[in-house]
Amino acid sequence: WLQHFDVDSINEKLEERRGNFKQSVDLGSFWTKSRAEKEQLSPEVRSVEWMDISEAVVNCLTSKAEIFTPVNDFQHTEFKRYGVNERHPMYATMFTLLALENFKTIDSLIENAADFEASL
């Protein structure tokens, strides 16, 4: 499934979701929805993008740097707007990415995942 992951399509859907969320807030209907309905409507992720594992690891590693290091311009702007000057540590994600890097081919990753699933 990952080989066919369409970043542009996902980002279009996320933009549509943000629009639906904004409309619901602007109309006031968001605040009358149940918690589950709010969670379905509220955008949790801004966008997705492909990047090299090494770049992703650096983004994780800098999550607790002494000097605030945003991962992109959007995060920089939003953190500044809300007065946030640090990111949550992303060490578990970083170690997962480092483990993934050990797989030299997609087939070896798929084989390992299948072996793991069979062991459950």
C-alpha positions in Angstrom: 0.0 0.0 0.0 2.9 2.3 0.7 4.2 2.1 -2.8 0.8 3.5 -4.0 0.5 6.2 -1.3 -0.7 9.3 -3.1 0.6 12.3 -1.2 -1.3 14.8 -3.4 -4.6 13.1 -2.9 -4.1 12.8 0.8 -3.2 16.5 1.1 -6.3 17.5 -1.0 -8.5 15.5 1.4 -6.8 17.1 4.4 -7.4 20.6 2.9 -11.1 19.7 2.3 -11.3 18.5 5.9 -9.9 21.7 7.2 -12.4 23.6 5.1 -15.3 21.5 6.5 -14.0 22.1 10.1 -13.7 25.8 9.5 -17.2 26.0 8.1 -18.6 24.1 11.1 -16.8 26.4 13.5 -17.9 29.5 11.7 -21.5 28.4 11.6 -21.4 27.4 15.3 -22.5 23.8 14.6 -19.1 22.4 15.7 -19.8 23.2 19.3 -23.1 21.2 19.4 -21.6 18.0 18.0 -20.8 15.0 20.1 -17.1 14.3 21.0 -17.0 11.6 18.4 -18.4 13.9 15.7 -15.9 16.6 16.6 -13.0 14.1 16.4 -14.2 13.0 12.9 -14.3 16.6 11.7 -11.3 18.1 13.4 -8.1 18.0 11.4 -5.3 16.3 13.3 -2.7 16.3 10.5 -1.9 19.4 8.4 -0.1 17.6 5.5 2.0 14.6 4.6 5.1 14.5 2.5 7.7 12.0 1.4 11.2 12.6 2.8 14.4 10.7 3.1 14.7 8.7 6.4 17.8 10.7 7.3 15.8 13.9 7.1 12.9 12.4 9.1 15.4 11.3 11.8 16.9 14.8 12.0 13.4 16.2 12.4 12.8 13.7 15.3 16.2 14.3 16.8 15.8 18.1 16.9 12.4 17.8 18.7 14.1 18.4 22.0 17.0 20.6 20.8 17.9 23.6 23.1 17.1 25.9 20.2 13.5 25.5 18.8 13.8 23.8 15.4 10.4 23.7 13.5 10.0 21.0 10.9 8.5 23.3 8.3 7.3 26.9 7.7 3.8 26.1 8.8 4.9 24.8 12.1 7.2 27.8 12.6 4.3 30.2 11.9 1.7 28.4 14.0 4.0 27.8 17.0 5.0 31.5 16.9 1.3 32.6 16.7 0.4 30.5 19.8 3.6 31.2 21.7 4.8 27.6 21.6 8.6 27.3 21.7 9.2 23.6 22.0 8.2 20.4 20.3 7.3 17.1 22.0 10.1 14.5 21.9 9.8 12.1 19.0 12.4 9.5 20.0 10.1 6.5 19.5 9.4 7.6 16.0 13.1 8.2 15.4 14.0 4.7 16.6 11.3 3.2 14.4 12.7 5.0 11.4 16.2 3.9 12.2 15.0 0.3 12.4 13.2 0.6 9.0 16.4 1.9 7.5 18.0 -1.6 8.1 15.7 -3.1 5.5 17.5 -2.9 2.2 14.4 -3.6 0.1 10.7 -3.3 0.3 10.4 -7.1 -0.1 12.6 -7.6 3.0 10.4 -5.3 5.0 7.2 -7.0 3.8 8.7 -10.4 4.6 9.7 -9.3 8.1 6.2 -7.9 8.7 4.6 -11.1 7.5 6.8 -13.1 9.8 6.0 -10.9 12.8 2.3 -11.1 12.1 2.5 -14.9 11.8 4.2 -15.0 15.2 1.3 -13.2 17.0 
